């Protein structure tokens, strides 16, 4: 009876390994998201300072839009570079 219950919930050794692999990915994703959320305001403030240095914008809404756009473009550039070199290294 114990063996049947074990197989019902756990399955085979392959499923057990896959479960722990997915659990590890979930934990890493959660920690990465937490780190990104923590640094969000700092990155925004630094980018805002850079925008104000080059462009004198008076409106808060306009400044926020320009800063968010610049941050998005920089991040997309890094995503592109990462994807390109990951394909070259592991593709």
C-alpha positions in Angstrom: 0.0 0.0 0.0 2.8 2.4 0.9 4.5 1.7 -2.5 1.2 2.5 -4.4 0.8 5.8 -2.5 4.5 6.7 -3.2 4.1 6.0 -6.9 0.8 8.0 -7.1 2.3 11.2 -5.6 6.0 10.9 -6.6 5.9 8.7 -9.6 9.2 7.5 -10.9 12.7 8.7 -10.1 12.7 10.7 -13.4 9.6 12.7 -12.3 11.2 13.3 -8.9 14.3 14.7 -10.5 12.3 16.8 -12.9 10.2 18.2 -10.0 13.3 19.3 -8.1 14.8 20.8 -11.3 11.6 22.9 -11.8 11.5 23.8 -8.2 15.1 25.1 -8.4 14.2 27.2 -11.5 11.2 28.6 -9.6 13.3 29.6 -6.7 16.0 31.2 -8.9 13.3 33.1 -10.8 11.7 34.4 -7.6 15.0 35.5 -6.2 16.0 37.2 -9.5 12.7 39.0 -9.6 13.1 40.2 -6.0 16.6 41.5 -6.8 15.3 43.3 -10.0 12.4 44.8 -8.0 14.8 46.1 -5.4 17.0 47.8 -7.9 14.2 49.2 -10.0 14.0 52.6 -8.3 17.8 53.0 -8.2 18.2 52.3 -11.9 15.3 54.6 -12.7 16.8 57.5 -10.6 20.2 57.1 -12.3 18.7 57.0 -15.7 16.6 60.1 -14.8 19.8 61.9 -13.8 21.4 61.0 -17.1 18.4 62.3 -19.0 18.3 65.5 -17.0 22.1 66.0 -17.7 21.6 65.9 -21.5 18.1 67.2 -21.9 16.5 69.9 -19.7 12.9 68.6 -19.3 10.6 70.5 -16.9 7.5 68.3 -16.8 7.5 65.3 -14.4 5.4 63.1 -16.7 7.5 63.8 -19.8 10.7 63.2 -17.8 9.3 59.9 -16.5 8.3 58.8 -20.1 11.7 59.7 -21.5 13.5 57.9 -18.6 11.4 54.8 -19.0 11.9 54.7 -22.8 15.7 55.1 -22.4 15.8 52.3 -19.7 13.7 50.1 -22.0 16.1 50.7 -25.0 19.2 50.0 -22.9 17.7 46.8 -21.6 16.6 45.6 -25.0 20.1 46.2 -26.2 21.5 44.0 -23.5 18.8 41.3 -24.2 19.9 41.4 -27.9 23.6 41.1 -27.0 22.9 38.3 -24.6 20.8 36.3 -27.0 23.3 36.8 -29.8 26.3 35.6 -27.8 24.4 32.8 -26.1 23.6 31.4 -29.6 27.2 31.7 -30.6 28.4 30.0 -27.5 25.8 27.3 -27.0 23.8 27.2 -30.2 
